[in-house]
Amino acid sequence: MRQAGLLDAPRVAVLADTDSRWKWALATANSLSPGSLRCYLRPGPQLPSERQLRESGVDPADVTEVSLGDLVDVVAADECDVVILGLGGDAVQAVLQSFAARWTGPSRPILVAGYVGIVYERLVEGLYQRAGADVVIANSPADARSFADLLTAIGFDPSAVVTEPLPFLAEASPGAAAEGTALTFAAQPEVPSRKEDRRYLVSRLIEHARRHPERPVLLKVRGLAGESLTHPEPYPYQRLVQQFGGELPANFEVVAGSMSDALDRTAVLVTVSSTAAAESIHRGIPTAILTDFGVREGLGNHFFAGSGCYASFDELDEGVRPTADREWAAAHGLVAMQRGALAERIAALRSTELPAVSPYFSRRRSPVYLGRMLSDHGLDSQARPLHDGSRRRGRFASAVARRLYRAGAAIVAPALRRLGEG
C-alpha cells in the first residue's frame, strides 16, 4: 500500500456483481482514475454476461472473480488506494465488517459506497448497511440531506456523504435533448410484477403504434433473453410480445443495448419508475411516469411526486407530453449539479491517515441480523472467511447453484407458471 499523502493518481479498484452495479461502479471509478482500474467480480447467481460487461465499459478478460472473504487480501496485494463497492447494501456491510476485522496494514484503502439509481425504498436500512464506509455517494441534494440526518442520528459523521450526480448523466449535457421521434417505453425487470400488468403495457404500446403509424414506438428492454439482471425478470417482455396475437405494426420495435442510444431516438420517454427517467429528464426529453397502475410506493413511482411527469396511456394517446418541473429536477440531482465533489473528498482522505473501519452494526448491537448477513456472504460471525475446506466447497456449491438457478429461471419456473395459468 502506498503511503498516504503521495497524491499521484489513485489506484482504483472496482468490486461489483450485477449488470447495473457494474455500470455505476465503473463510471464512478473512471471519474477518479480513467483507464487504470482493477476490476473484481463478486461471484453470485446473477453474474453479468460478457456482452453486459463490455457494454459497461470493461473487457471481460480484465475481470477477476474475487469473493468477499478474499477481498481484503487481494486489495492489499494489489496496493489499491480506493475501492468502489458496486454492491447491494448487505454485501457492502459484509465488506465493511471484513475490513474492520482483518485489515492490519498501516494504510488501508478508501472504501466508497453508493447507489446505482433512484433511491425510493429501504432508505434507512440501505444507508445504515453502508454506514462506516469512508464515502457514501448521494445522487442528489435531497438524498444528501436525508443521508446526513440519518447518519447524525446514529452518531456517524455526516461528512462521509458526498453529493455527486449519477455518472451516466455525464453522457449528455443538461437540456441537450436529441431530435428523436419515438415514443420509448423503458422496461423494468420487476415493475410491474404481475403478468397481466406487463401484458397490458405491451398491448398499450402496440395500440399506440397503430394509432400513430408515423411514430416509432420502442419497447426498450434491459437485457437479451437469458441474461441475468440485477433484479430477476419473471415475465420478460420479449416473450410477452412473441405471445401477442395478431400482426405487429411495422413501427413497433423491441430494442436492447444502451439506454443512451435509445434516448437518441426518443421524443417522449415512458416508464413506470425506471432510472431511465432520470436520464431523459436530464436531457430535457418529455418524460411520462405512468399512473395506469396507480401511484404507489410498491411501484416506485411515488418518487416522482411533484415532478409534473405523471401521465396515463390514454393521455399519451391524446398527445400529452409531460415536462419535468425544473426546481424538482434540481433538488433530485437531475439538472444543475456540479461534478467533482467525490474527487475532492478522495484527495482529502488520501492526505490523512484513515481510522479503522467501524460499521454501525456490531455483534453487540445486532447479533442476529449481522450474523445472518455475514453467513449469507461466506463469512463467519467474526467477519472472517470460512476455513479453506469450507471455502472450496462453498465456491463449488456457488458454481453449481448458479447453473441450477439459471436453469430454474429459464426452464422450470416458466413451465410451472404456464401450468398455473393453464
Secondary structure, DSSP 8 states (H G I E B T S, - for coil): ---TT--SS--EEEEE-SHHHHHHHHHHHHHHSTT-EEEEE---TT---HHHHHHHT--GGGEEE--TTTHHHHHHHTT-SEEEEES-HHHHHHHHHHHHHH--SSS--EEEE--SS---S-HHHHHHHHTTSSEEEESSHHHHHHHHHHHHHTT--GGGEEE---GGGGGS-TT------EEEEE--SSSS-SHHHHHHHHHHHHHHHHH-TTS-EEEE-SS-TT---SS--SS-HHHHHHT--S---TTEEEE-S-HHHHHHTEEEEEESS-THHHHHHHHT--EEEE-TT---TTTTGGGGTTSS-EE-HHHHHTT------HHHHHHTTSSS----HHHHHHHHHHTS-------S--TTT-HHHHHHHHHHTTB-TTS-B--HHHHHHHHHHHHHHHHHHHHIIIIIHHHHHHHHH-
